[in-house]
Amino acid sequence: MCTGNICRSPLAEFALRQRLEEPETVVVKSRGTHAISGTVPPRLAIESGAHLGIDLSAHRAEPLTESDITDADLVLALSAEHRAAVARLAPKAVRKTLSLVEFGHLSEAVSDDDYSELALLTANPTTRLREVVALVMSKRGTLTPSVGNDDVVDPYGHGAATYRASADQIMPAVDAVARCISRVLSLR
């Protein structure tokens, strides 16, 4: 989730959905903490997505609601400000809320042994997803922090270079999240 749900979060949403090995198993949505329902992405956001093979032209902004948060197994924020908004709307959700960049970084620390234990725990995909989220969350404070700030730069109102910089932060994190989720869902 981001602020307006027209630049960063739709790019992350569409990219994650595109990269998941079993996209029909996971519901991926993006929302905005200050989104105006129905707002279209700016031209530069659409162009940035197209450059990455992602069509954002049909996306329409949706505001973040408490039920979006409580219904989710994982909430990925694009900045500390967005994580704080989640905590205000649904305080208990802090246990399943991280920045996209931080979740991506921490998910890389999930070991083969961790995945093997999850495979033995349950065959239910929803339970596995919840368990891997808890496992990733447990890695907080145990790893060297990711380099730099976990906030993804907000490109809104800026030029193409800022949109590229934002995408350059989003895409590696999305790739890591997709690998983690796809792996846990494909366990046999």
C-alpha positions in Angstrom: 0.0 0.0 0.0 1.1 3.5 -0.6 -0.4 7.0 -0.4 -2.5 7.6 -3.5 -2.6 4.0 -4.9 -1.7 5.3 -8.3 2.1 4.9 -8.6 4.1 2.7 -6.3 1.5 0.2 -4.9 -0.1 -0.7 -8.2 3.3 -1.4 -9.7 4.1 -3.7 -6.8 0.7 -5.3 -7.0 0.8 -6.0 -10.7 4.5 -7.1 -10.6 3.9 -9.5 -7.7 0.8 -11.0 -9.3 2.8 -11.5 -12.5 5.7 -13.1 -10.7 3.9 -15.6 -8.5 4.1 -19.2 -9.7 0.5 -19.9 -8.6 -1.2 -16.4 -8.8 -4.7 -17.9 -8.5 -3.8 -19.1 -5.0 -3.0 -15.7 -3.5 -5.2 -12.5 -3.6 -2.9 -9.5 -4.2 -4.5 -6.1 -3.8 -3.1 -2.6 -3.5 -4.6 0.3 -1.7 -3.8 3.9 -0.7 -3.8 5.5 2.7 -5.1 8.7 1.1 -6.4 7.3 -2.2 -9.4 8.8 -4.0 -11.4 5.9 -5.4 -11.3 5.6 -9.1 -8.2 7.9 -9.7 -6.2 6.7 -12.7 -2.4 6.4 -12.6 -0.4 9.3 -14.0 1.1 8.9 -17.5 4.6 8.5 -16.1 3.4 5.6 -13.8 1.8 3.9 -16.8 5.0 4.4 -18.9 7.2 3.2 -16.0 5.1 0.0 -15.7 5.1 -0.5 -19.5 8.9 -0.3 -19.5 8.8 -3.3 -17.2 6.2 -5.2 -19.1 3.4 -4.3 -16.7 0.2 -2.6 -17.9 -1.2 -0.3 -15.3 -3.7 1.5 -17.6 -6.7 -0.4 -16.2 -5.8 0.3 -12.6 -8.1 2.5 -10.5 -7.2 3.7 -7.0 -8.9 2.4 -3.9 -8.6 3.7 -0.4 -7.3 1.5 2.4 -9.9 0.3 4.8 -9.8 -1.5 8.1 -11.3 -4.6 6.5 -8.6 -4.7 3.8 -6.1 -4.9 6.7 -7.9 -7.4 8.9 -8.8 -9.7 5.9 -5.1 -9.8 4.7 -2.6 -12.4 5.8 0.3 -10.0 4.9 0.3 -6.2 4.5 3.2 -4.7 2.7 3.7 -1.0 3.0 5.8 1.3 0.8 7.0 3.5 3.7 7.0 3.9 7.5 4.2 6.4 7.1 2.0 3.7 5.6 2.9 1.2 8.3 1.8 3.7 10.8 -1.5 4.2 9.0 -2.1 0.4 9.3 -1.3 0.5 13.0 -3.9 3.3 13.5 -6.6 1.5 11.5 -5.9 -2.0 12.9 -3.4 -2.1 15.7 -3.2 -5.9 15.9 -2.1 -6.0 12.2 1.4 -4.8 13.1 2.2 -8.6 13.4 1.7 -9.0 9.7 2.8 -5.6 8.4 6.2 -4.8 7.0 7.6 -2.6 4.4 7.9 -4.3 1.0 11.6 -3.7 1.0 12.1 -5.1 4.5 9.9 -8.2 3.8 11.9 -8.8 0.7 15.2 -8.5 2.6 14.1 -10.7 5.5 12.5 -13.4 3.3 15.9 -14.0 1.8 16.9 -15.3 5.2 14.3 -18.1 5.3 16.4 -21.3 5.0 15.8 -24.5 3.2 15.3 -26.1 6.6 12.7 -23.5 7.5 10.8 -24.3 4.3 11.1 -28.1 5.0 9.6 -27.5 8.5 6.7 -25.6 6.9 6.1 -28.4 4.5 5.7 -30.8 7.4 3.5 -28.5 9.3 0.5 -28.3 6.9 -0.6 -28.8 3.3 -3.0 -25.9 3.6 -1.8 -23.0 1.4 -3.4 -20.3 3.6 -1.9 -21.7 6.7 1.5 -22.0 5.0 1.3 -18.4 3.9 0.5 -17.3 7.4 3.3 -19.4 8.9 5.9 -18.0 6.4 4.8 -14.5 7.2 5.3 -15.2 10.9 8.7 -16.8 10.1 9.8 -13.8 8.1 8.6 -11.5 10.9 10.7 -13.5 13.4 13.8 -12.6 11.4 13.4 -8.9 12.4 16.4 -7.8 14.5 18.4 -10.9 13.7 19.9 -9.8 10.4 22.0 -6.9 9.3 19.6 -4.2 8.2 19.1 -3.7 4.5 21.3 -1.0 3.0 19.6 2.4 3.1 16.0 3.3 3.9 13.2 0.8 3.5 10.9 3.6 2.3 10.3 3.5 -1.5 10.7 6.9 -3.0 7.4 8.5 -4.0 7.6 9.5 -7.6 4.2 11.3 -7.8 4.7 14.8 -9.2 8.3 14.1 -10.2 10.0 13.2 -13.5 10.7 9.9 -15.2 14.0 9.5 -13.4 12.2 9.4 -10.0 9.7 6.8 -11.4 12.7 4.7 -12.5 14.3 5.1 -9.1 11.1 4.0 -7.4 10.7 1.0 -9.6 14.3 0.1 -9.0 13.5 -0.2 -5.3 10.2 -2.0 -5.8 11.2 -4.7 -8.3 13.9 -6.5 -6.4 11.8 -6.6 -3.3 8.8 -7.9 -5.3 11.0 -10.6 -6.8 12.1 -11.7 -3.3 8.5 -11.7 -2.0 7.3 -13.7 -5.0 10.1 -16.2 -4.5 9.2 -16.7 -0.9 5.5 -17.0 -1.4 5.8 -19.2 -4.5 8.2 -21.5 -2.7 6.0 -21.9 0.4 3.0 -22.6 -1.8 4.8 -25.1 -3.9 6.0 -27.2 -1.0 5.1 -30.9 -1.3 
